[in-house]
C-alpha cells in the first residue's frame, strides 16, 4: 500500500522541488539563537552520555580485575 502512495506522491514532490521560486527570506535573530542553543544542548548531552558510559566501563573493568586479584590472594 505504501509503495502505491509513494508512486503517486513522487511526481508531485519532484515538481515542487524543481518548480520553486526564490523566497527572499532571512533567518531572524531568534531563530539563530535557538539553533545555537540546540547545538550547545546536543554537545552537552553527548558529553554527559560519554561520561556515563565511560564510568560504567571503568567500573566494570575495576570489578573484573578486582575479582581476579581476590581469587589469587590466599586468605588466612
TAWO-V684278 format. One record per residue. N is the residue number from 0. BURIAL is + if it has 16 or more other C-alpha atoms within 10 Angstrom, else -. Layout:
BEGIN
{{N & BURIAL} {N & BURIAL}}
END
This chain:
BEGIN
{{0 & -} {1 & -} {2 & -} {3 & -} {4 & -} {5 & -} {6 & -} {7 & -} {8 & -} {9 & -} {10 & -} {11 & -} {12 & -} {13 & -} {14 & -} {15 & -} {16 & -} {17 & -} {18 & -} {19 & -} {20 & -} {21 & -} {22 & -} {23 & -} {24 & -} {25 & -} {26 & -} {27 & -} {28 & -} {29 & -} {30 & -} {31 & -} {32 & -} {33 & -} {34 & -} {35 & -} {36 & -} {37 & -} {38 & -} {39 & -} {40 & -} {41 & -} {42 & -} {43 & -} {44 & -} {45 & -} {46 & -} {47 & -} {48 & -} {49 & -} {50 & -} {51 & -} {52 & -} {53 & -} {54 & -} {55 & -} {56 & -} {57 & -} {58 & -} {59 & -} {60 & -} {61 & -} {62 & -} {63 & -} {64 & -} {65 & -} {66 & -} {67 & -} {68 & -} {69 & -} {70 & -} {71 & -} {72 & -} {73 & -} {74 & -} {75 & -}}
END
